[in-house]
Amino acid sequence: MSKLTPNKANGLDMENHSWGQNLQEVSVSIPVPHGTRSRDVVCDVKMKHLKVGLKGHTPILDAELFGVVKPNESYWSLEDQNMISVLLTKCDKTNWWKSLLKGGPEIDTQKAEPEPSQLSDLDSETRSTIEKMMFDQRQKQLGLPTSEETEKQEMLKKFMAQNPNFDFSTAKMM
């Protein structure tokens, strides 16, 4: 199955719904007949399942989700009496979903574009991890050792200094 180019929201526009995502959330928009009231909407969000539709009708969506969500941090709303919007909070906030539903058409997640964010928006642990990754990427582009390679070289230098009588001429670095 060939992967599809994602829409502007990093999801897909389908026949009876469209979906999009960022790394934290997945949003689903489902058009319904104009004049629909919120009491007519059926929306059931479970960790791995989504069911959305109108009372007395076959559900519009009723399938296993591609990823796991937090039902108690997810919600739906009815907009302009003609669009059900569902906001699902992802459990794994580090990966793009290839599809809204298991077995559904897949997007090419390499073409997903994260919303611009500032390093200052991140918690200190995430920020330092990203800064290290950016440093290592720059080092590789310049043909210089990454932080891990530099660390290994430093450890080898210390070990050599502590063991001056040892012959390192045939030693191989792993």
C-alpha positions as CSV (number, residue, x, y, z in Angstrom):
1,M,0.0,0.0,0.0
2,S,1.5,3.3,-1.0
3,K,1.8,6.0,1.6
4,L,-0.2,9.2,0.9
5,T,0.9,12.8,1.2
6,P,-0.6,14.2,4.4
7,N,-3.0,17.2,4.3
8,K,-2.0,20.5,5.8
9,A,-2.9,19.2,9.3
10,N,-0.6,16.2,9.0
11,G,-3.5,13.8,8.4
12,L,-5.9,12.9,5.6
13,D,-9.2,14.1,4.1
14,M,-11.5,11.1,3.8
15,E,-15.0,10.6,2.3
16,N,-16.9,11.0,5.6
17,H,-14.3,12.7,7.9
18,S,-10.9,14.3,7.9
19,W,-8.2,14.1,10.5
20,G,-5.0,15.9,11.5
21,Q,-2.4,15.8,14.2
22,N,0.5,17.3,16.0
23,L,2.8,15.3,18.3
24,Q,0.4,15.8,21.2
25,E,-3.1,15.4,19.8
26,V,-5.2,14.1,16.9
27,S,-8.2,16.0,15.7
28,V,-11.1,14.5,13.8
29,S,-13.7,16.5,11.9
30,I,-16.9,14.8,10.8
31,P,-19.6,16.6,8.8
32,V,-23.2,16.0,9.9
33,P,-26.5,17.3,8.6
34,H,-27.1,21.0,9.3
35,G,-29.3,21.5,12.3
36,T,-27.8,18.5,14.3
37,R,-28.0,19.1,18.0
38,S,-25.4,18.0,20.5
39,R,-27.9,15.6,22.2
40,D,-28.1,13.7,18.9
41,V,-24.3,13.1,18.8
42,V,-22.8,9.8,20.0
43,C,-19.1,10.0,20.8
44,D,-17.3,7.3,22.7
45,V,-13.6,7.6,23.1
46,K,-11.7,4.6,24.6
47,M,-7.9,4.2,24.8
48,K,-7.7,2.3,21.5
49,H,-11.2,2.8,20.0
50,L,-13.3,5.7,18.6
51,K,-17.0,5.6,17.9
52,V,-18.7,8.7,16.5
53,G,-22.1,9.1,14.9
54,L,-25.7,10.2,15.4
55,K,-28.3,8.5,17.6
56,G,-30.5,6.1,15.7
57,H,-28.0,5.8,12.8
58,T,-25.1,3.5,11.9
59,P,-21.9,5.1,13.4
60,I,-19.9,7.2,11.0
61,L,-16.6,6.0,12.6
62,D,-16.4,2.9,14.8
63,A,-13.0,1.4,14.7
64,E,-9.7,0.7,16.5
65,L,-7.4,3.8,16.6
66,F,-3.9,3.7,15.2
67,G,-2.4,4.7,18.5
68,V,-3.4,4.9,22.2
69,V,-5.2,8.0,23.5
70,K,-6.1,9.3,27.0
71,P,-10.0,9.2,27.0
72,N,-10.2,11.5,30.1
73,E,-8.2,14.2,28.3
74,S,-10.1,13.9,25.0
75,Y,-13.3,15.7,24.1
76,W,-15.7,16.4,21.3
77,S,-17.8,19.4,20.3
78,L,-20.5,20.2,17.8
79,E,-19.6,23.3,15.6
80,D,-22.2,25.3,13.8
81,Q,-24.7,22.4,14.1
82,N,-23.0,20.7,11.2
83,M,-19.5,19.5,12.2
84,I,-18.5,17.1,15.0
85,S,-14.9,17.9,16.2
86,V,-13.1,15.3,18.3
87,L,-9.8,16.1,20.0
88,L,-7.8,13.0,21.1
89,T,-4.9,13.4,23.4
90,K,-2.1,11.0,22.4
91,C,-0.4,8.8,25.1
92,D,2.9,8.7,23.0
93,K,3.7,12.3,22.3
94,T,6.9,11.5,20.3
95,N,5.5,9.8,17.2
96,W,3.3,10.7,14.2
97,W,0.4,8.4,13.5
98,K,0.5,6.9,10.0
99,S,-3.3,6.5,10.1
100,L,-6.3,7.6,12.2
101,L,-7.6,4.0,12.3
102,K,-5.8,0.6,12.3
103,G,-5.8,-0.7,8.7
104,G,-6.8,2.7,7.3
105,P,-5.0,4.6,4.5
106,E,-1.5,5.6,5.7
107,I,0.3,8.9,5.3
108,D,4.0,9.3,4.7
109,T,5.0,10.4,8.2
110,Q,8.3,11.7,6.7
111,K,6.3,14.4,5.1
112,A,4.5,15.4,8.3
113,E,5.5,18.9,9.4
114,P,5.6,19.8,13.1
115,E,4.3,23.2,14.1
116,P,7.1,25.6,14.8
117,S,8.0,25.6,18.5
118,Q,10.7,27.2,20.6
119,L,13.2,25.3,22.6
120,S,12.2,27.5,25.5
121,D,8.7,25.9,25.3
122,L,10.1,22.5,26.3
123,D,10.9,21.1,29.7
124,S,14.6,21.0,30.6
125,E,15.1,17.3,30.0
126,T,13.5,17.3,26.5
127,R,15.3,20.6,25.7
128,S,18.8,19.1,26.6
129,T,18.0,16.0,24.6
130,I,17.1,18.0,21.5
131,E,20.1,20.3,22.0
132,K,22.4,17.2,22.1
133,M,20.8,15.8,19.0
134,M,21.2,19.1,17.2
135,F,24.9,19.3,18.3
136,D,25.5,15.7,17.1
137,Q,23.8,16.4,13.8
138,R,26.0,19.5,13.2
139,Q,29.1,17.5,14.2
140,K,28.3,14.7,11.7
141,Q,27.7,17.3,8.9
142,L,31.1,18.8,9.6
143,G,32.8,15.4,9.8
144,L,33.6,15.9,13.5
145,P,33.1,13.4,16.4
146,T,29.6,13.3,18.0
147,S,29.2,13.8,21.8
148,E,29.2,10.0,22.3
149,E,32.4,9.5,20.2
150,T,34.1,12.4,22.1
151,E,33.1,10.7,25.4
152,K,34.6,7.4,24.3
153,Q,37.8,9.1,23.3
154,E,38.0,10.8,26.7
155,M,37.5,7.5,28.5
156,L,40.2,5.8,26.4
157,K,42.6,8.7,27.2
158,K,41.9,8.3,30.9
159,F,42.3,4.5,30.8
160,M,45.6,4.9,28.8
161,A,46.9,7.4,31.4
162,Q,46.0,5.0,34.2
163,N,47.7,2.1,32.5
164,P,50.9,3.4,31.0
165,N,52.5,-0.1,30.8
166,F,49.7,-1.5,28.7
167,D,50.3,-1.9,24.9
168,F,47.4,-0.2,23.1
169,S,48.9,-0.6,19.6
170,T,46.5,-3.5,18.7
171,A,43.5,-2.3,20.6
172,K,40.2,-1.8,18.6
173,M,37.5,0.7,19.5
174,M,34.0,-0.7,19.5
